[in-house]
Amino acid sequence: MIIDGRLVAQKRLDLVLKQVESSGCQPCLATVLVGEDPGSKMYVRMKHEACEKVHIVSVKADLPATAATGEVITKIMELNQDPSIDGILVQLPLPPQVDASRVIQAVSPEKDVDGFHPCNIGLLYAGTPRFTPCTPKGIMTLLEEYNIPVRGERALVAGRSIDVGRPMAALLLHRDATITIAHSKTRDLKDEMRRADIVVSAIGKPRFITADMVKPGAVVIDVGINYLDGTLCGDVDFDRVKDVAGAISPVPGGVGPMTIASLMENTYMAAMERSCTNVP
């Protein structure tokens, strides 16, 4: 089974559009982009295009590549204090001279629609999330939409980043899976992976996961965005692993669209929490 992220993302965007139109509120997302990185500019553009589709207002706060940490934080503070802004997204990665940790902590937790602020990460781990990081949230939506069982399953998350790996493990744990987090220091990764009923890979190594590493019938979710010989690919050797897996998400067209759809959902939720009652 090929897990079609584009199809599910469109379904979720259609729902957000209906919610926005019936809510009587006008959500607004602000993006903060530092520098001219082509990939980052492309991702920000896609997020603004998604906002337009679901009738969420979006504004850009672009800063030069030479901006210092203090300048970025000053801009974020302005957005925090702007009552018209419901959600703030800081496009990562930031230039090396900018302290990403300080920047993330500067975002008001109530406007942190990326879900990266320590307060929101803490709420997630406590099992009472305010905003769930968009990629893990999108993956859980995919599992639900395809009726993939999680309770009691062995799940392996490859990668321990704060934006994907760790929150992904927390969400699977909340759904009663038995969790392994694998990383660069994990011994016998192949053996660990072959025991897993669900594999989520976010390690950033092109086609690293091969067919002999996957348990027959396992569900494989590929978060990787890599380029190999000029071609976009994931962490998983898709053409070979698809013959072993019971279900697999492709790159592109799998997790990526769900990340953006989840951002729209979080922005709508932020607007409702800040300014509206009687949420439909």
C-alpha positions as CSV (number, residue, x, y, z in Angstrom):
1,M,0.0,0.0,0.0
2,I,1.4,3.4,-1.0
3,I,0.5,6.1,1.5
4,D,-0.6,9.1,-0.5
5,G,0.2,12.2,1.5
6,R,-1.0,14.6,-1.2
7,L,-4.5,13.0,-1.1
8,V,-4.8,13.1,2.7
9,A,-3.3,16.7,2.9
10,Q,-5.9,18.0,0.5
11,K,-8.6,16.4,2.5
12,R,-7.3,18.1,5.7
13,L,-6.9,21.5,3.9
14,D,-10.5,21.3,2.7
15,L,-11.6,20.8,6.3
16,V,-9.5,23.7,7.5
17,L,-11.1,25.9,4.8
18,K,-14.6,25.0,6.0
19,Q,-13.6,25.6,9.6
20,V,-12.1,29.0,8.8
21,E,-15.1,30.1,6.7
22,S,-17.6,29.0,9.4
23,S,-15.7,30.3,12.4
24,G,-16.2,34.0,11.9
25,C,-12.5,34.5,12.7
26,Q,-9.6,35.5,10.4
27,P,-6.5,33.5,11.3
28,C,-3.1,35.0,10.5
29,L,0.3,33.3,10.1
30,A,3.6,35.2,10.1
31,T,6.7,33.6,8.7
32,V,10.2,34.6,9.7
33,L,12.8,34.0,7.0
34,V,16.5,34.9,7.6
35,G,18.7,35.0,4.5
36,E,18.2,33.8,0.9
37,D,18.6,30.0,1.1
38,P,16.7,28.7,-2.0
39,G,15.3,25.7,-0.2
40,S,14.0,27.8,2.7
41,K,12.5,30.4,0.4
42,M,10.7,27.6,-1.5
43,Y,9.3,26.1,1.7
44,V,8.1,29.5,2.9
45,R,6.5,30.2,-0.4
46,M,4.6,26.8,-0.2
47,K,3.3,27.7,3.2
48,H,2.0,31.0,2.0
49,E,0.3,29.4,-0.9
50,A,-1.4,26.9,1.5
51,C,-2.6,29.8,3.6
52,E,-4.2,31.4,0.5
53,K,-6.0,28.1,-0.3
54,V,-7.6,27.9,3.2
55,H,-8.3,31.6,3.6
56,I,-5.6,32.2,6.3
57,V,-4.0,35.6,6.1
58,S,-0.2,35.3,5.9
59,V,2.5,38.0,6.3
60,K,6.3,37.8,5.7
61,A,9.0,39.0,8.0
62,D,12.2,38.6,5.9
63,L,15.6,39.5,7.4
64,P,19.0,39.6,5.7
65,A,21.4,36.7,5.9
66,T,23.7,38.9,8.0
67,A,21.1,39.4,10.7
68,A,22.3,38.8,14.3
69,T,20.4,36.8,16.9
70,G,19.2,40.0,18.6
71,E,17.7,41.4,15.4
72,V,15.8,38.2,14.8
73,I,14.5,38.2,18.3
74,T,13.5,41.8,18.1
75,K,11.4,41.0,15.0
76,I,9.8,38.0,16.8
77,M,8.9,40.2,19.8
78,E,7.1,42.6,17.4
79,L,5.1,39.7,16.0
80,N,4.4,38.4,19.6
81,Q,2.9,41.8,20.5
82,D,0.9,42.3,17.3
83,P,-2.7,41.3,18.1
84,S,-3.5,40.5,14.4
85,I,-0.9,37.7,14.3
86,D,-2.1,34.3,15.6
87,G,0.8,32.1,14.6
88,I,4.6,32.6,14.1
89,L,6.7,30.2,12.1
90,V,10.5,30.6,12.1
91,Q,11.9,28.9,9.0
92,L,14.8,26.6,9.9
93,P,17.7,26.2,9.5
94,L,18.9,29.7,10.5
95,P,22.3,31.1,9.5
96,P,25.2,29.9,11.7
97,Q,25.6,33.2,13.5
98,V,22.0,33.1,14.8
99,D,21.3,31.2,18.0
100,A,18.4,29.0,16.9
101,S,17.6,27.9,20.5
102,R,17.2,31.5,21.7
103,V,15.1,32.4,18.7
104,I,12.7,29.5,19.2
105,Q,12.3,30.4,22.9
106,A,11.5,34.0,21.9
107,V,8.3,32.9,20.1
108,S,5.3,33.2,22.4
109,P,4.1,29.7,23.2
110,E,0.6,30.7,22.3
111,K,1.7,31.6,18.8
112,D,4.3,28.8,18.4
113,V,2.4,26.9,15.7
114,D,5.6,24.9,14.9
115,G,5.4,23.4,18.4
116,F,9.1,23.8,19.1
117,H,9.0,26.1,22.2
118,P,10.2,24.3,25.3
119,C,6.8,24.9,26.9
120,N,5.0,23.2,24.0
121,I,7.4,20.3,23.9
122,G,6.9,19.8,27.6
123,L,3.1,19.8,27.2
124,L,3.5,17.3,24.4
125,Y,5.6,14.9,26.5
126,A,3.1,15.4,29.4
127,G,0.4,14.1,27.0
128,T,-1.5,17.4,27.0
129,P,-0.2,19.1,23.8
130,R,-1.1,22.6,22.8
131,F,0.6,22.6,19.4
132,T,2.2,19.4,18.1
133,P,5.2,19.8,15.7
134,C,3.8,19.7,12.2
135,T,5.7,16.7,10.7
136,P,5.0,14.2,13.5
137,K,1.4,15.5,13.7
138,G,1.0,14.9,9.9
139,I,2.4,11.4,10.2
140,M,-0.1,10.5,12.9
141,T,-2.8,11.8,10.7
142,L,-1.6,9.5,7.9
143,L,-1.6,6.5,10.2
144,E,-5.2,7.3,11.2
145,E,-6.5,7.9,7.7
146,Y,-5.1,4.6,6.5
147,N,-6.4,2.7,9.6
148,I,-2.9,1.6,10.5
149,P,-2.9,0.1,14.0
150,V,-0.5,1.6,16.5
151,R,-1.6,0.3,19.9
152,G,0.7,-2.5,21.0
153,E,2.9,-2.3,17.9
154,R,6.7,-2.1,18.0
155,A,7.7,1.3,16.5
156,L,11.2,2.5,15.7
157,V,11.9,6.1,15.1
158,A,15.3,6.7,13.3
159,G,16.5,10.1,14.4
160,R,16.3,12.0,17.6
161,S,15.8,15.6,16.5
162,I,13.5,17.9,18.6
163,D,11.4,18.8,15.5
164,V,10.7,15.2,14.3
165,G,12.3,12.3,16.1
166,R,11.6,13.0,19.7
167,P,8.0,14.3,19.3
168,M,7.3,11.5,16.9
169,A,8.3,9.0,19.6
170,A,6.1,10.8,22.2
171,L,3.0,10.7,19.9
172,L,3.5,7.0,19.2
173,L,3.9,6.3,22.9
174,H,0.7,8.2,23.7
175,R,-1.0,5.8,21.2
176,D,0.3,2.8,23.2
177,A,3.1,1.7,20.9
178,T,6.3,0.3,22.2
179,I,9.0,2.7,21.2
180,T,12.7,2.5,20.1
181,I,14.5,5.7,19.2
182,A,17.5,4.9,17.0
183,H,20.3,7.3,16.2
184,S,23.9,7.5,15.1
185,K,25.2,5.7,18.2
186,T,22.7,2.8,18.1
187,R,24.3,-0.6,18.0
188,D,23.0,-3.2,15.5
189,L,20.6,-0.8,13.8
190,K,19.6,-3.4,11.2
191,D,18.5,-5.8,13.9
192,E,16.6,-3.2,15.8
193,M,14.8,-2.1,12.7
194,R,13.8,-5.5,11.6
195,R,11.9,-6.0,14.8
196,A,9.7,-3.0,14.2
197,D,6.2,-3.1,12.9
198,I,6.3,0.7,12.2
199,V,9.5,2.5,11.0
200,V,9.7,6.3,10.9
201,S,12.9,7.5,9.3
202,A,14.2,11.1,9.8
203,I,18.0,10.6,9.6
204,G,18.7,12.6,6.4
205,K,20.7,9.9,4.6
206,P,19.6,9.2,1.0
207,R,18.3,5.6,0.5
208,F,20.0,4.5,3.7
209,I,17.2,2.1,4.7
210,T,17.3,-1.0,2.4
211,A,15.0,-3.9,1.9
212,D,17.0,-6.2,4.2
213,M,16.5,-3.8,7.1
214,V,12.7,-3.9,7.0
215,K,10.5,-6.5,8.6
216,P,8.1,-8.0,6.0
217,G,4.8,-6.3,6.2
218,A,6.1,-3.4,8.2
219,V,4.8,0.2,7.8
220,V,7.6,2.5,6.6
221,I,7.2,6.3,6.9
222,D,9.9,8.2,5.1
223,V,10.6,11.8,6.4
224,G,13.9,12.3,4.6
225,I,14.4,15.0,2.1
226,N,17.7,14.3,0.3
227,Y,19.2,14.8,-3.2
228,L,21.2,12.1,-4.8
229,D,22.7,12.6,-8.2
230,G,20.4,15.6,-8.6
231,T,17.2,13.6,-7.8
232,L,15.0,14.1,-4.8
233,C,14.7,11.0,-2.6
234,G,14.0,9.9,0.9
235,D,16.0,8.0,3.6
236,V,14.4,4.8,2.2
237,D,15.3,2.9,-0.9
238,F,11.7,3.1,-2.0
239,D,11.8,1.0,-5.2
240,R,13.1,-2.1,-3.3
241,V,11.6,-1.6,0.2
242,K,8.1,-1.2,-1.3
243,D,8.2,-4.9,-2.2
244,V,8.8,-5.9,1.4
245,A,6.8,-3.3,3.4
246,G,3.1,-3.6,4.0
247,A,2.7,0.1,3.6
248,I,5.1,2.9,2.6
249,S,5.1,6.6,2.1
250,P,7.0,8.0,-1.0
251,V,9.3,11.0,-1.3
252,P,8.0,13.3,-2.7
253,G,4.3,13.0,-2.1
254,G,4.2,11.4,1.3
255,V,5.0,13.3,4.6
256,G,5.9,16.7,3.0
257,P,2.3,17.7,2.1
258,M,1.1,16.6,5.5
259,T,3.6,18.9,7.3
260,I,2.1,21.9,5.6
261,A,-1.5,20.8,6.2
262,S,-0.7,20.3,9.9
263,L,0.7,23.9,10.0
264,M,-2.6,25.2,8.7
265,E,-4.5,23.2,11.3
266,N,-2.2,24.5,14.1
267,T,-2.7,28.1,12.8
268,Y,-6.4,27.7,12.9
269,M,-6.3,26.3,16.4
270,A,-4.1,29.2,17.5
271,A,-6.6,31.7,16.2
272,M,-9.5,29.9,17.9
273,E,-7.7,29.8,21.2
274,R,-6.7,33.4,21.1
275,S,-9.8,35.2,19.9
276,C,-12.9,33.0,19.3
277,T,-15.5,31.0,21.2
278,N,-17.9,28.3,20.1
279,V,-15.3,26.6,17.8
280,P,-17.2,24.6,15.1
